[in-house]
Amino acid sequence: MKRVSVTELTDKLVASYAKVGGINHVDGVNLPSKTKIAHISRQLLRLLFPGFFDHKQIHSSELKIETAMLMDEVKNELEDEIAKSVVYRAPRGAEKDPPRELADAVTCEFLGRLPEIREILQTDVDAAYNGDPAAVSRDEIIVAYPFVETIAIQRMAHEFYRRDIALIPRIMTEWAHDRTGIDLHPGAKIGTHFFIDHGTGTVVGETTEIGNHVKIYHGVTLGAKSTSRVEELRGSKRHPTLEDRVTVYPGATILGGDTVIGHDSTIGGNVFIMDSVNPRSLVIYDGLDMRVLDKEAKPPKDQDFQI
């Protein structure tokens, strides 16, 4: 077999760069760094939950100075990445002048939202504690439940998404997805007191809207009916709406932007839904057919069941 030199191997690979592309803006401003965004995401979790994502004890006398130092680090690093993102969206020819003032404004506005995000996350922790009899304490939920990391990152990423900051929100949620197995798109609108029990394999699409006090389980998909007409669908409402106090059990699939699951409904495991469901409905799959029942109507004795 002929021995191939490193030079020949390099030439072939570089030729593929020119032919296929996929290079991170050579000779221009780089895209936001996945590695740096992952690091910033970890630091943001430390700001949201002081002491829970640290290996050392935090004393109350040091809390303010520790927070100030961490905030300063996050602000500087995040501003750099946001500047790259803004340049990425800039018109061709404007790439040479990174908009530092805009990046600084977006960064400060986002960091100023952290207290409100913390308040919402506390409702999620409460929902998990009140909805899972296996939970020993709220501390256990924060330190051990993967759902907390995922929803914390999603809620922060959503702040960037709604400000039309490119790439960063998706990098953040995919980092959380890789860590937890829970895929929450940064575009999804999620209300208070949200809880995903177990969570592995759960997917929530970009235009999903979720009300307050909603609980879903592992393996649930809130997705689109079709992605065959990508350009027509881009930017449209493609994913379902779950109103307040809906529970969705494992393996359920709910599809479509026009699909609305009415408030106080329960969706049983392994059902497949592409149409709206009235409020206070109970949807079950009995092994042969899917049935939609009125939760307020008393079923005949021979149809009693439990989910």
N, C-alpha and C positions, 0 to 999 in steps of 0.2 A: 504494500500500500504506500502511495506517495505521501511523503511528509509535507504537511501544510504549515507554512510559516505564520507567525502572529501577524505580520504585515498583510498577508493575503486575507486572513480571517477578518482583520480590521477593515480592509478595503471593501470586502463584501458587505459587512455590517453597515458601514457608512453609506454605501450605495443604497442600501435599503432605506436609510433615513431620508435620502433625497427622493426616493421613489414612493414610499408609503407615508411619510410624515410621522406624526406622533412625537415631535420634539418640543421640549418646553421653551418655546419662544427664544431660540438661539439668536444672539445679538440684540435682544430686546429685554424688556422687563419680564422676569419670570412670573409664572402663575403662583398663586398662594401655595405655600409648602404644606404637603400633607403631614410631614413630620412635625412642623412647627404648630400647625393647627391642632394636632393631637396633644402636644405639650400644653398649648393654651387651654384646651378643653379640660385637661386634668387640673390645671391651676384655677380655672373657673369653678370647678367642683369644690375645690378647697375654699374658695370665697363664699360659695353658697352654703356649705356645710362645714364650718370651722371645726377642725379636729378630727372629723370623720375620715378624711382622706390624707391624713398626716401620720407619720410614724413616731412623732414625738408629741409629748403632752404640751398643750397650750395653757399658759397661766393667764388669768384674767388681767393681771397687771401688764401683760405683754400683748394682749389681744389687739389693741389699737395700732401699736407700732408694727406688729406682724402683719396686720391687715393692710396697713399703708404701704409697706414694702412690697407685699404681694400684688396689691393693686397697681403700684407703679410699674412693676415688671410686666403684668398683663397688659396694661395700657400701651406701653411702648411696643411690645411684640405684636399685639393685635392691630395697632395702628399701621405697622409695616405691612401686615398681610392684607388689611383692608385697602391700603393704597394700591397694592398689586391688583386686587380684585376690581377696583374702580378703573384702573388703566386697562384691564382686560375688556371692560365694557365700553371704553372710550372709542370715539371714531378713529379710523386709521390715520396715522400721522400725529396723533396726540400722545403717543406712548412715551415720548421722551420727557414728559413733564408730569411726574406722578402728583396727583392732587392731594398734597399733604393736609391742607386745611380741611377739605371735605372728610378725609380719613380721620382726622382728629375729632371733628364734630360728630361723626357717626360713632366712633369709639366712646366718646364721653357720654353721648346719649344712651348708648347701649349699657354701659357700666352704671349709669344712673338708674337704669331699670332693674338692677339686680335685687333691691329690696322688695319690689313688687313681685318679681319672679319667685323670691323666697317665700312670700306669703302664699302664692298659689301652690307651690310645691308642698307646703305644709298641709294643704287640703288633700293633696295626693297621698301623703304619708298617712294622714288620718283615715282616708278611704281604704288604704291597704290594711291598716291595723283593725279597723272596724269590719272589714270584709274578709279577713283571713283568720280563722280560729287558731291556726298554727303559729301566728305571730306572737312572740313573747313580749315585745315592747316596740315602741316607735324607734328606739335606737337600733334595734336589730334590723328593722326595715330599711333604715338609711344605710347602715354599714354592710348589709348582706343581700338585700333584694336587688337583682339586676335591673328591675323595672325602674327603680329610683334614678339610677344613672341615666337610663335611656330617656325618661321623660324630662329630666333636668336638662340634658343636652338638647332635646327637641325643643323645649320651651325657649331656650336661649337661641338656638339656630333659627327658630321662627321669627325672632326679632330681626335678624339679618335678612331673612327671606322676604319679609314684608317691606323692608327698605330697599329691595331689589339689589342686594349685595351678591354678586355672582360667586359661585363655587364654594365659598366658605361654609354656608349652612349645610350643603350636601356633604362636604368633607366631614363636618362635625357629626352628623347623624349616621354616616356610614362608619365612622370610627366607633360610635356607640353600638351600632348594629354588629360590627365585628366582635366586640367585647361581650355582648349579651345575647345575640341571636334574635333580637327584637328590632324590626325594621319600621321605624316611624319617619315618614317623610317630613322635612322641615316646613313644608307648605300646609300640612294638616292643621286645622283649627280645632283645638282641644279645650274643653271647658274645665271647670274646677272639679275636685274630688274624683279624679280619674285613677283607675287602677287596672293594671294588667296582671292577673294572677299567673304565675309560672312564666308565661310570656314567650317561651322558645317557639320560633317559627311564626310569630304574629306579624302581619304586614298591614300597614295603614298607608294608603296612597295619598298623593299630593293634595287633592282637592276634597279630601274627606272632611266632614264637619261633625264634631262630637260635642254633645251637650254636657251638662253638669251631672255628676253622680253616675257616671257610666262605668260599667265593669265588663271587661272582656278577658278571655282566657287564651291559653296557648293554641297555636295553630289556626287562629282566626285570620281571614283575609278580608279586608275592606278595599276592594279593587275596582277596576274598570271593566266594562262589558267587552270592549274590543279595543285593540291598539293597531288595527290594520290600516286606518287612515290617519297616520301620525300627524301630518301637518294640519289637517282639519281639527283634530282633537287637541292639539297643543294649546294650552291656556284655557281650555273649556272645563266645565264642571263634569268630571268623569267618574268620581268616586261617591259613595253613598253618604247620607246624613243620618246620624243616630241622635235622636232627641234625648231629653233628660231622662235619667233613671232607667236606661236600657241595660240589660245584661245579655252578653253573647257568650255562649258556651263553646268548648273546644271544637276545633275543626270546622266551624261554620264559615261559609263563604257568602259574602254580600257584595253584589256588584252593581255598578251603574250610578251615574250622576243624578238621575231622576229618582233613584230609590231612596225612600225615606222610611226609617224604622220609627214608628210613633212612640211617644213617651210612655214610660212604664211598661214596655214590652220585654218579653223574654224570648231569646232565640236559642233553641236547643242545639245540641251538638250535631255536627256533620250535615246540617241543612245547607241547601244551595238556594239563594234568594236573588232574584233579578227584578222583583216588583216591590212596590211600597207595601208596608204593613201598618194597619190602623193602630192607634194608641191602645195600650193595655191588651195587646195580643200575646198569645203563646204559640210559637211556631215549633213544631216537632217533626222528626222523621221517625216513623215507626218501623222502618226496615223495608217497607214497600212504597209508601207514599209520604209526601210532606203534607202536614195538616196545619192550618191556621185556626186557632181557637180563641174565643173571647175569654180573657182571664177572669172577668166578672161573672160569666155565666157558669153555673154549677154543672159539671159534667155528670152524665149518668154513672151509676155505681160501677158498671162494668167497664168504664173508661177512665177510672181514677189512675193517675200516674204521678211520678215524681221525676224531676230533672236533677 
